[in-house]
Amino acid sequence: MLEEHLKVRLSFDWILPTKPARRKIVMVGARPASDIAKGSFGHQWAYEAIKALDIRLVILDQLGHWLQNQAYSYTRDDFIAIDVTDDAGLPGRIDEALEER
């Protein structure tokens, strides 16, 4: 009976027959740096997982954000500096920034 349950629960393809289409995530207002001095940062694992899954990551944040720094460029495909103030104009600024790229 155990073997039958395992067969039913694990009987799917573990490897995709074709490479999936590459996706893009746009992150508006990225995380603050937690401990750059130690060489780590907040949610580093999430950025690395995005890269491992071959997902394009575009970050929209204030000019001078730590992820704009060349040392962290491996975490993203693009950085677009915009005003991310949470106001009525934010959706328009996001749209404009993405249309220009």
C-alpha positions as CSV (number, residue, x, y, z in Angstrom):
1,M,0.0,0.0,0.0
2,L,2.8,2.4,0.8
3,E,4.4,1.7,-2.6
4,E,1.1,2.5,-4.3
5,H,0.8,5.8,-2.5
6,L,4.3,6.8,-3.4
7,K,3.8,5.9,-7.0
8,V,0.6,8.0,-7.2
9,R,2.2,11.0,-5.4
10,L,5.5,11.0,-7.2
11,S,4.5,10.1,-10.7
12,F,5.1,13.3,-12.5
13,D,8.0,14.6,-14.6
14,W,10.7,16.1,-12.5
15,I,12.5,17.7,-15.5
16,L,10.6,19.8,-18.0
17,P,10.8,18.6,-21.6
18,T,11.6,22.1,-22.9
19,K,13.1,25.1,-21.4
20,P,10.4,27.5,-19.9
21,A,10.1,31.0,-21.3
22,R,12.2,33.5,-19.4
23,R,10.2,35.7,-17.1
24,K,10.8,39.2,-15.8
25,I,10.0,40.6,-12.3
26,V,10.0,44.4,-11.7
27,M,10.6,45.2,-8.0
28,V,9.5,48.7,-7.0
29,G,11.1,50.0,-3.8
30,A,13.7,47.3,-3.1
31,R,14.8,46.2,0.4
32,P,17.1,48.3,2.5
33,A,20.6,46.9,3.0
34,S,21.0,45.0,6.3
35,D,24.7,44.5,6.7
36,I,26.8,45.5,3.7
37,A,29.9,45.6,5.9
38,K,29.7,41.8,6.5
39,G,29.1,41.2,2.8
40,S,25.5,40.1,3.2
41,F,22.2,41.9,2.7
42,G,18.6,41.4,3.5
43,H,16.9,38.7,1.6
44,Q,20.1,37.8,-0.3
45,W,18.7,34.3,-0.8
46,A,15.7,35.6,-2.7
47,Y,17.9,37.6,-5.2
48,E,20.1,34.5,-5.7
49,A,17.0,32.2,-6.2
50,I,15.6,34.6,-8.8
51,K,18.9,34.4,-10.7
52,A,19.1,30.6,-10.3
53,L,15.6,30.3,-11.9
54,D,16.8,32.5,-14.8
55,I,14.3,35.2,-14.1
56,R,15.1,38.7,-15.2
57,L,15.0,41.2,-12.3
58,V,14.5,44.9,-12.8
59,I,14.7,47.2,-9.8
60,L,13.0,50.6,-9.6
61,D,14.1,52.7,-6.7
62,Q,15.6,56.0,-5.6
63,L,18.9,57.2,-7.2
64,G,21.7,56.0,-5.0
65,H,20.0,52.9,-3.6
66,W,22.6,50.3,-2.6
67,L,21.4,47.8,-5.3
68,Q,22.4,50.4,-7.9
69,N,26.0,49.9,-6.8
70,Q,28.1,47.9,-9.3
71,A,29.1,45.4,-6.5
72,Y,25.5,44.1,-6.5
73,S,24.8,44.2,-10.2
74,Y,24.9,40.4,-10.3
75,T,21.6,40.4,-8.4
76,R,19.7,42.2,-11.1
77,D,19.4,42.7,-14.8
78,D,18.7,46.4,-14.6
79,F,18.3,49.3,-12.2
80,I,16.1,52.2,-13.0
81,A,16.3,55.2,-10.7
82,I,12.9,56.8,-10.2
83,D,11.0,58.7,-7.4
84,V,9.3,55.9,-5.5
85,T,7.3,58.2,-3.2
86,D,4.0,56.5,-2.4
87,D,1.6,59.0,-4.0
88,A,-0.9,59.2,-6.8
89,G,1.8,59.8,-9.4
90,L,3.8,56.5,-8.6
91,P,1.9,54.3,-11.1
92,G,2.6,56.8,-13.9
93,R,6.3,57.1,-13.0
94,I,6.6,53.3,-13.0
95,D,4.9,53.1,-16.4
96,E,7.1,55.9,-17.9
97,A,10.3,54.3,-16.6
98,L,9.5,50.9,-18.0
99,E,8.3,52.3,-21.4
100,E,11.7,54.0,-21.8
101,R,13.6,50.7,-21.5
